[in-house]
Amino acid sequence: MSDRRILFIPKEYSAIIAVLLAIVMSVLDGTIMNIALPTLTESFHISASTSIWLINAYQLVIAILLLPMSSLGEIYGYRRIFLMGVSLFTVASFSCALCNDFVTLTIARIIQGMGAACIMSVNPALIRLIYPPEFLGRGMGINAMVIAVSAAAGPSIAGSILSIASWHWLFLINIPIGILAFVLGRKLLPENIEKGTHKFDKIGALQTALTFGLFILALEDIAHRKDISIIIIEFILFLSIGYMLVKRELKQSNPILPVDLLKIPIFSLSISSSVVSFSAQMLAMISLPFFLQNVLHFNPVEIGAMLTPWPIANMISAPLGGKLIDKIHPGILGASGMGIFAFGLFMLYMLPDDPSALNIIWRIAFCGFGFGLFQTPNNVTIVSSTPPSRSGGASGMLGVARLIGQTLGTSLVAFIFSLLPLGKKSAACILLAMTFALVAAVISLVRVTQKSPVRRRVN
């Protein structure tokens, strides 16, 4: 403990900067690509549906590799996996900037996804190493705030770059960030206090990759109403390989899919609420711009301004949730956050026919504030409820829960949009998002029956 306190006093902020820089880099890259797709579609002379693979390939690789990378972090050290991820991401960014055709850019994006998986798989575990237990909530709050700021800044940065330079510069901006993150990380990040002595389970890693890959592909195909026979085959393979994976992992002392951690009630409840909450967030965030533009007829500049209060409110509430977690049970904080989120969504659903911008903005701010108040206590609970030696597994599951929730929410938006007429699409998504938020609130509230791992460690 003394070594960790020494790190916290003179060097802690520099160490955490390395982690936050890497997160900024990976989050920015995702939001920037969303804005760049129309430009890339025109530049490569490809269809819009084809260009989406530049995003899908990146996300699919992350989903496939998150848990295997977490397991490697427990064995070889979170610091080593983090530095490998930053290196891969930085080199791949340079490769992306040199690409001049769709195929090579997609391959470079896949390598970027590998780097991002390394970074995301150990990010919470490193924060747990850097911060003493009594400050972990604040550390996770800062992490959530940085993610929110990066996500909010992405579209503006992309628009500014594309207005004065070619799309290649969207990737070149990662290089100085990546170099600085690597230098600081190599110099200041601590090593694992405890490392696993087990061998890496290659068969389990392959089964995990196939299970999550098939699940995401099946969801994507359902959303876009692909051939039903292909979807059925994907689900059969997903269920079969998933069954074999769980059966195998139950016998492992250090499983790649940490089914043993799911036996901890507050951990499994927190993972479940994370999946449902991120589904709700994506249902709202993707459908809202369509609603504001196609139904209320605001222009893109006005829409950007009206959506900005979401991440700003998140920036305020995420650190607040981190500070309150050692005083208030995370189940109560999480339920309160999701309740506020659901209220904001309900008020958006109940908007009058011709609302003013201000009338929309305060509702969106409620959504952002509620989600931030939920997210930090929930993430801290996931990381803190496991033994230190299993921080990698907890970190990986946190990332997987987020990705599954985001994929499910995105797929539901695409599916609903393909079924309903223009005027009802976004309203249905908002209503479903509100339902998901309420479910997450109930799941979170059930955690009150379990002792808070954060308060236990503080006391």
Summary of the structure (lengths in Angstrom):
residues: 459
radius of gyration: 21.1
end to end distance: 15.0
largest distance: 63.0
contacts: 1753
relative contact order: 0.14
helix: 85%
strand: 0%
